[in-house]
């Protein structure tokens, strides 16, 4: 079996080489090195590393805010705007990433985004005032907004369907790991060095990534240069800005209802106008054609609910352990690392399990286990033995890692190569919204728990408001699971190679 597979790959490589030579003789200018010979794993690891930098910088300053506040001479709460400005910039600019990649080329945009992100990181570490810091965080967010979706697009376009599971598994781990590692890493750097090193450390990493990107990212010829959809960009920017910030206010204890409405209503109106424009425009910034493909549609709908539940976990767990259970930061951090261990431990088993069970069966079974692991967190107490708490969190990390990778892979399983850019932009935008919504849902869950606790007579239970929040995100995860029932039994078989004769 192995010899036959190897021989098949050899024949494919020779065929690609002949096709490349024929194209050269015909006068076209193809990419000189076919993607298969570039080494997919190297490119995927490079892009995943860049993702990790970008995701990490969204959360790493959370534990450094007190020391940063002392440096700037302000209250720690005043620096939350630095985190918000970064996330809002990502939300506003990600929808334009597909057009930018099509217009200027994935390699050029990815390297430029790395350069902007790295420069902005250094400048963040050099700032002396809050306004300076906020401006540099916006610049950093601009680099990140281009870096993540364009990097994912480069990998997707260069990946044969047979290798898509492995590629997506490589690209998804930063989104799972960075929110878990960010706060403790930021605290460690702050305690043993200085908060400015949180940003300075990106300089050598960014320079190395830029050099590697020039060698590893393919640079195919640009066949078309579509016009920029200014109306679509402005409308989507207003929608994303208002919705993300309005949702962030919803999770705040101090925000007034009228202020929340004042942000959410324009956001909803702008989103509806954006969708109408994207459906009717001849050359929209983002094409919605990919939504007609069932597998992609499901991962955008029910899959988004699951991603929201994932986004809530790194927010809720440390708060429940520290505020609800009275643990110190180190104790809570050690427990939360069990989630990280589960995420990593599942990676080697992801591809074999998808190949064995197929997407639908795996996602339904594993999604149910993932929901049960979330619900188990609602039953943790300060007296629960650490080994049992870590076992629950480790198991939850295993299941969420599998589900996140499976859904992300299925999203692109049936997307034709010529639609990959638009599908990737839609998917990246959905992920950004899901992360923001996940944190917001977690915060709303805690607030609801605080109101329900006296009514239910549970105020004597430690951390009960956080535990009720876990019940809420469990329900949300189960609702998203129902959407998977729309999938056919052989969904994504081109990628999973799990075929079922006689099943349409």
Order of alpha helices (4+ residues) and beta strands (2+ residues): alpha-alpha-alpha-alpha-alpha-alpha-alpha-alpha-alpha-alpha-alpha-alpha-alpha-alpha-alpha-alpha-alpha-alpha-alpha-alpha
